Amino acid sequence: MAAEPSSPVSGRETFKAYLRKVGSGEHTSKGLSREEARHALELILDEEATPAQIGAFLIAHRIRRPEPQELTGMLDVYRQRGPKLSTTTKAISFGMPFDGRSRTAPIYPLTALVLAAAGLPVVLQGAGRMPVKYGVSSAELFSSLGVSWTGRSLEALQGCLDATNLALVHQPDHFPAAETLIPYREDLGKRPPVASLELLWTSHQGEHLLVSGFVHPPTEARAWEALKLADEPDVLTVKGLEGSTDLPISRACVTARCSNNQQQRQILHPRDHGCYGHDQLWEGLEVWSDQARAALGGQGELATALRWNAGTYLWQAGCEDSLEQGLEHARELLNSGQALNHLGAVQAALAQG
């Protein structure tokens, strides 16, 4: 009598093997391969793994820290399943914590507007208020300036990017599968491995400079290796405010440029370029909105930080040959009213979309 064919292994059983691999203890646990990490995240997003398995996997990974090839495998999934925007010229994309800011006043929405006004395409991605930090989100900051990115179709975002060099992808609208992981962040009380993934992922397809924020040096080193495996050819890592890509003006800025599989450490000193000052504290959306509009006109408490950030990124993105030229270009964009006018252009483009 012929033997019956064996039934395929269920996703739950496959995930159990992955969980045993990463969560078996200090001395016996080991990292997943790139392919295994990719498959594990697919099983999570497709809800083939059980909630208990997912929670256990996320906290086990949190404790032992994801290895570079694991991050790359997860990044493969986000690249495949996530939303995609494109540009005809080289862009810049900023990767920063999705759980927002709570201590220092964000600069990056204003930096993005200045860069876009200079003709450099800028792609951002973010989500709503998210655990564990529940800091102010990108969408809220832009909304306080009259720019609403939520509830837009991907086609409308692409149209705005084409017309104004700026777009922000809101995860709840365009990547609902990734949103299913948010309750786990709340229940675990810790950032899971996908929080590191959010610093590495961009929805931009094509040539770009990928800027990734970090706090702790091991995070930076893992980012270098993971993005190298992912064939990201041009990366800038930044020890920014609260793990963001906002360059501080109160201290030296620790950055590194990674291109052609080589890392070059760059320490930037705002004091050497007349940009030294205190990093403005976060005082709420209403206060920030007034400060932001003033800064786009070259005035107020955030103006110095904005010029430092915009000038540095104009240089790093290749729009200017030196940091000094980048800072001067940023000053011109602010003082001439071009940056503030570009805010109006983005509002108009979205209104048409």
ZIMO-V339208 format. One record per residue. N is the residue number from 0. RES is the residue in one letter. SS is DSSP state (H for helix, E for strand, L for the rest). D_FIRST is the distance of its C-alpha to the first C-alpha in Angstrom with 2 decimals. Layout:
<<N/RES/SS/D_FIRST> <N/RES/SS/D_FIRST>>
//
This chain:
<<0/M/L/0.00> <1/A/L/3.80> <2/A/L/6.44> <3/E/L/9.09> <4/P/L/12.30> <5/S/L/14.95> <6/S/L/17.94> <7/P/L/21.22> <8/V/L/23.65> <9/S/L/26.34> <10/G/H/29.96> <11/R/H/30.86> <12/E/H/28.57> <13/T/H/29.78> <14/F/H/33.33> <15/K/H/32.88> <16/A/H/32.29> <17/Y/H/35.45> <18/L/H/37.35> <19/R/H/36.46> <20/K/H/37.70> <21/V/H/41.10> <22/G/L/41.73> <23/S/L/40.83> <24/G/L/44.44> <25/E/L/47.48> <26/H/L/46.24> <27/T/L/42.52> <28/S/L/42.33> <29/K/L/42.28> <30/G/L/42.59> <31/L/L/39.94> <32/S/L/39.74> <33/R/H/41.25> <34/E/H/37.87> <35/E/H/36.69> <36/A/H/39.99> <37/R/H/39.71> <38/H/H/36.24> <39/A/H/37.44> <40/L/H/40.38> <41/E/H/38.28> <42/L/H/36.08> <43/I/H/39.36> <44/L/H/41.00> <45/D/L/37.96> <46/E/L/37.84> <47/E/L/34.21> <48/A/L/35.47> <49/T/L/36.84> <50/P/H/40.62> <51/A/H/40.37> <52/Q/H/38.48> <53/I/H/40.99> <54/G/H/43.98> <55/A/H/42.69> <56/F/H/41.97> <57/L/H/45.40> <58/I/H/47.35> <59/A/H/45.47> <60/H/H/46.24> <61/R/H/49.79> <62/I/H/50.31> <63/R/H/49.02> <64/R/L/50.23> <65/P/L/48.08> <66/E/L/48.05> <67/P/H/49.21> <68/Q/H/45.82> <69/E/H/44.52> <70/L/H/47.46> <71/T/H/46.86> <72/G/H/43.22> <73/M/H/44.45> <74/L/H/47.24> <75/D/H/44.73> <76/V/H/43.41> <77/Y/H/46.94> <78/R/H/47.87> <79/Q/H/44.93> <80/R/H/45.05> <81/G/L/48.70> <82/P/L/51.59> <83/K/L/53.24> <84/L/E/56.89> <85/S/E/58.50> <86/T/L/61.96> <87/T/L/63.53> <88/T/L/65.36> <89/K/L/64.49> <90/A/E/64.15> <91/I/E/64.29> <92/S/E/61.74> <93/F/E/62.28> <94/G/E/59.57> <95/M/L/60.76> <96/P/L/59.53> <97/F/L/58.35> <98/D/L/59.75> <99/G/L/63.24> <100/R/E/66.65> <101/S/L/68.71> <102/R/L/71.45> <103/T/E/72.85> <104/A/L/73.81> <105/P/L/71.24> <106/I/L/72.58> <107/Y/H/69.52> <108/P/H/69.89> <109/L/H/73.43> <110/T/H/72.45> <111/A/H/69.89> <112/L/H/72.63> <113/V/H/75.03> <114/L/H/72.50> <115/A/H/71.56> <116/A/H/75.27> <117/A/L/75.56> <118/G/L/72.93> <119/L/L/70.00> <120/P/E/66.78> <121/V/E/65.53> <122/V/E/62.10> <123/L/E/61.52> <124/Q/E/58.65> <125/G/E/58.70> <126/A/L/57.78> <127/G/L/59.50> <128/R/L/60.82> <129/M/L/58.04> <130/P/L/57.45> <131/V/L/58.34> <132/K/L/61.71> <133/Y/L/62.22> <134/G/L/64.83> <135/V/E/66.41> <136/S/L/64.08> <137/S/H/64.75> <138/A/H/64.61> <139/E/H/67.23> <140/L/H/69.55> <141/F/H/69.50> <142/S/H/69.84> <143/S/H/73.03> <144/L/L/74.37> <145/G/L/73.54> <146/V/L/70.34> <147/S/L/67.27> <148/W/L/63.92> <149/T/L/61.74> <150/G/L/60.23> <151/R/L/60.56> <152/S/L/58.06> <153/L/H/56.87> <154/E/H/58.77> <155/A/H/61.94> <156/L/H/61.51> <157/Q/H/61.05> <158/G/H/64.17> <159/C/H/66.15> <160/L/H/65.00> <161/D/H/66.08> <162/A/H/69.41> <163/T/H/70.40> <164/N/L/68.23> <165/L/E/66.82> <166/A/E/63.69> <167/L/E/61.97> <168/V/E/58.33> <169/H/E/57.88> <170/Q/H/54.39> <171/P/H/54.14> <172/D/H/54.75> <173/H/H/52.62> <174/F/L/49.91> <175/P/H/48.86> <176/A/H/45.60> <177/A/H/47.78> <178/E/H/49.85> <179/T/L/46.95> <180/L/L/47.51> <181/I/H/51.09> <182/P/H/50.44> <183/Y/H/48.72> <184/R/H/51.90> <185/E/H/53.90> <186/D/H/51.72> <187/L/H/51.42> <188/G/L/55.10> <189/K/L/54.49> <190/R/L/53.96> <191/P/L/50.28> <192/P/H/49.20> <193/V/H/49.41> <194/A/H/53.15> <195/S/H/53.35> <196/L/H/51.31> <197/E/H/53.93> <198/L/L/56.54> <199/L/L/54.60> <200/W/L/53.31> <201/T/L/55.33> <202/S/L/54.63> <203/H/E/56.81> <204/Q/E/55.16> <205/G/L/57.20> <206/E/L/59.87> <207/H/E/61.24> <208/L/E/62.70> <209/L/E/60.45> <210/V/E/62.52> <211/S/E/60.69> <212/G/E/62.45> <213/F/L/61.90> <214/V/L/63.55> <215/H/L/62.23> <216/P/H/62.09> <217/P/H/58.41> <218/T/H/57.55> <219/E/H/59.48> <220/A/H/57.83> <221/R/H/54.33> <222/A/H/55.43> <223/W/H/56.65> <224/E/H/53.39> <225/A/H/51.14> <226/L/H/53.21> <227/K/H/53.37> <228/L/H/49.57> <229/A/L/49.69> <230/D/L/52.10> <231/E/L/54.98> <232/P/L/57.89> <233/D/E/60.86> <234/V/E/60.90> <235/L/E/63.75> <236/T/E/63.13> <237/V/E/65.83> <238/K/L/66.74> <239/G/L/67.99> <240/L/H/69.29> <241/E/H/66.63> <242/G/H/63.93> <243/S/L/64.88> <244/T/L/66.17> <245/D/L/69.71> <246/L/L/71.96> <247/P/L/74.38> <248/I/L/78.11> <249/S/L/79.00> <250/R/L/77.48> <251/A/L/76.19> <252/C/E/73.04> <253/V/E/70.16> <254/T/E/68.10> <255/A/E/66.06> <256/R/E/65.34> <257/C/E/62.04> <258/S/E/61.85> <259/N/L/60.50> <260/N/L/58.50> <261/Q/E/61.78> <262/Q/E/63.20> <263/Q/E/66.94> <264/R/E/68.44> <265/Q/E/71.21> <266/I/E/73.58> <267/L/E/75.67> <268/H/L/78.88> <269/P/H/80.19> <270/R/H/83.54> <271/D/H/84.11> <272/H/H/83.89> <273/G/L/85.92> <274/C/L/82.91> <275/Y/L/83.04> <276/G/L/83.05> <277/H/L/81.19> <278/D/L/77.79> <279/Q/L/78.38> <280/L/E/76.83> <281/W/L/74.71> <282/E/L/76.92> <283/G/L/74.85> <284/L/H/74.05> <285/E/H/77.50> <286/V/H/79.31> <287/W/H/76.79> <288/S/H/77.13> <289/D/H/80.90> <290/Q/H/80.57> <291/A/H/78.02> <292/R/H/80.19> <293/A/H/83.15> <294/A/H/81.19> <295/L/H/80.13> <296/G/L/83.86> <297/G/L/84.49> <298/Q/L/85.94> <299/G/L/85.24> <300/E/L/83.24> <301/L/L/80.09> <302/A/H/81.89> <303/T/H/81.97> <304/A/H/78.31> <305/L/H/77.39> <306/R/H/79.47> <307/W/H/77.94> <308/N/H/74.38> <309/A/H/74.89> <310/G/H/76.95> <311/T/H/74.46> <312/Y/H/71.53> <313/L/H/73.56> <314/W/H/74.11> <315/Q/H/70.56> <316/A/L/69.17> <317/G/L/71.49> <318/C/L/73.87> <319/E/L/76.72> <320/D/L/77.45> <321/S/L/78.54> <322/L/H/78.35> <323/E/H/82.04> <324/Q/H/81.54> <325/G/H/78.60> <326/L/H/80.75> <327/E/H/83.60> <328/H/H/81.35> <329/A/H/80.00> <330/R/H/83.60> <331/E/H/84.51> <332/L/H/81.58> <333/L/H/82.54> <334/N/H/86.32> <335/S/L/86.35> <336/G/L/84.33> <337/Q/H/81.45> <338/A/H/78.87> <339/L/H/80.09> <340/N/H/80.21> <341/H/H/76.64> <342/L/H/75.61> <343/G/H/77.11> <344/A/H/75.29> <345/V/H/71.91> <346/Q/H/72.85> <347/A/H/73.84> <348/A/H/70.68> <349/L/H/68.47> <350/A/H/70.67> <351/Q/H/70.05> <352/G/L/66.30>>
//
